Amino acid sequence: MALKFPIFMDAQSTTPVDPRVLAAMIPYFTEKFGHPASRNHPFDWEAEGAVDSAREKIARLIGARDPKEVVFTSGGTESINLALKGVAEMYKEKGNHIVTTVIEQRAGLDVCKRLERQGFAVTYVPVQADGLVDVARIREAITDKTILISVMFANNEVGTIQDVAAIGKLAKEKGILFHTDATQAVGKIPVDVEAMGVDLLSCTAHLVYGPKGVGALYVRRKGPRVRLAPMMDGGGHERGMRSGTLPVPLIVGFGRAAELCMEGMVEEGKRLAALRDRLQDAILSKVEDAYLNGHPERRLPQNLNVSFAYVEGESVLMGVNKETALSSGSACTSATLEPSYVIAALGASTELAHSSIRFSLHRFTTQEEVDYVTQRMIEVIKRLRDMSPLYELAKEGVDIKSIQWKAE
Ligand SMILES: Cc1ncc(COP(=O)(O)O)c(C=O)c1O
C-alpha cells in the first residue's frame, strides 16, 4: 500500500478517533440529544441510558466493581486535579502530606506544586535509571501525616510501567489512599483497580482512539469509600463530585472506544510491540551512540524513546516533520526548549535529555510506515552529525565534557 504522509507516530500525545467510535457518537449530536440528568421525557431517558452504558464499558475496562465509581470529567488533567485537590481538601484534618514521583505528567506535578503553596507537604520520590520507582522508597517517604500516594501507571515519555499492585498493597497496609494517573495505560495494558488496590484512577478518551474533551476518574466506593471535595459547585451531577451537564456524544464515544480496547487490546498490544521492536532493533543497530530510554521490558507496547547523542531532539524533528510526526520530550513541554525532565530524572546527561525522541505507534500504524521512519531517522541523524563540530571532536577522541567553553 502506498504510504500516506505525514506519518503519525505520536500516539502518546493523542490518537485519531477510530471510525467505529465516530459512528457511535454521531446520532448523539443531532437525533439523540436529550439531557442525561433531566429525566423528563424519552429524549432524556435515551441520553441517560447511553451514559450509563458507556459508564459500564469503562468500568469493565478498568476492573471497577460498580459503574457508579466512574465519574466523567473533561479529560486526564481534570481527573488528576479532582483526585488530588479533592482528597487534599477532604482529608486535610487527617494529614497534609502527599507522596508522588518526579516523573508524573505536568498535571500531577503542577497540582502538587499548588498544594504545596497552600500548606501541604509533598515528597517527590525519585526513579531508577529505567524509570521504575522503587516501592521501598515510597514506603520510606510515608509519614503519619500522609493522606495520599499518587504514582502514574505508565509514563507518557518512556512508557515505563510501574508496579502498581505493589504500591496499592503498600497503600492498603498503611491505610493511605492511592491514586494512579493511568492515562497512558488504560486500554493498552491490563488495568484492574480491584486486583491492584487502586482507590482513584485517572484516564482520558483521546489516548484510546476516542474524542478529546472527555475523561474519567474512578473513585472507589467500598473498602474504603473515598470522599472527594468537588472542584465545581452546581447541579450535583456525578454523585456531587463533578457538576455540569455531561457531554453525551463524547461519553458515548469514550464508551465505544473502551469497548474496542477491551475486545482488541491483547492482539493490538502484541502487534504494536512487534512493530516497535522492529523499529527499535533497526535504529539501535544502525545508528551509533543511540540509547534506549526507559525500561527495556516493563514498557508500553507502542512506546520507543531513544536519545541520539550529539544531536538536538528539536533539530531531528525539524529534519523529519514534513513527513513524520514524532515528539521530542513530552508534548506538553515541547513548546519550551527545556530538556525533558523525565529523561533527566533517569539520570541522563543534559545533552542526552535534550536529544530524546519519542516514537509512539498506534492502531493504524503499518510495517511500511515503521520501515520508512527507520530509514529517514538514519539519514537525518547522519546529516545532523555530519554538520556537528561536537560529533567530529568526539569521533577524534576528545572528551566532550572536558571542553572549556569560552565565556561571552
Ligand atoms: C500521563 C498523562 N497524564 C495526563 C494527561 C492529560 O490528559 P488530558 O490531555 O486528557 O487532559 C496526559 C496527556 O497526554 C498524559 O499523558
The ligand as a Tripos MOL2 file, in Angstrom:
@<TRIPOS>MOLECULE
LIG
   16    16     1     0     0
SMALL
NO_CHARGES

@<TRIPOS>ATOM
      1 C1          0.3480   10.6330   31.6780 C.3       1 LIG1
      2 C2         -0.6340   11.6910   31.3120 C.ar      1 LIG1
      3 N1         -1.3850   12.2410   32.2750 N.ar      1 LIG1
      4 C3         -2.2990   13.1810   31.9870 C.ar      1 LIG1
      5 C4         -2.5010   13.6450   30.7140 C.ar      1 LIG1
      6 C5         -3.5190   14.7010   30.4520 C.3       1 LIG1
      7 O1         -4.6860   14.1840   29.8760 O.3       1 LIG1
      8 P1         -5.6680   15.1270   29.0320 P.3       1 LIG1
      9 O2         -4.9220   15.5200   27.8030 O.co2     1 LIG1
     10 O3         -6.8620   14.2810   28.7470 O.co2     1 LIG1
     11 O4         -6.0030   16.2830   29.9010 O.co2     1 LIG1
     12 C6         -1.7390   13.1130   29.6670 C.ar      1 LIG1
     13 C7         -1.9140   13.5830   28.2870 C.2       1 LIG1
     14 O5         -1.2800   13.1870   27.3700 O.2       1 LIG1
     15 C8         -0.7860   12.1000   29.9800 C.ar      1 LIG1
     16 O6         -0.0310   11.5460   29.0410 O.3       1 LIG1
@<TRIPOS>BOND
     1     1     2 1
     2     2     3 ar
     3     2    15 ar
     4     3     4 ar
     5     4     5 ar
     6     5     6 1
     7     5    12 ar
     8     6     7 1
     9     7     8 1
    10     8     9 2
    11     8    10 1
    12     8    11 1
    13    12    13 1
    14    12    15 ar
    15    13    14 2
    16    15    16 1
@<TRIPOS>SUBSTRUCTURE
     1 LIG1         1 GROUP 0 **** ****
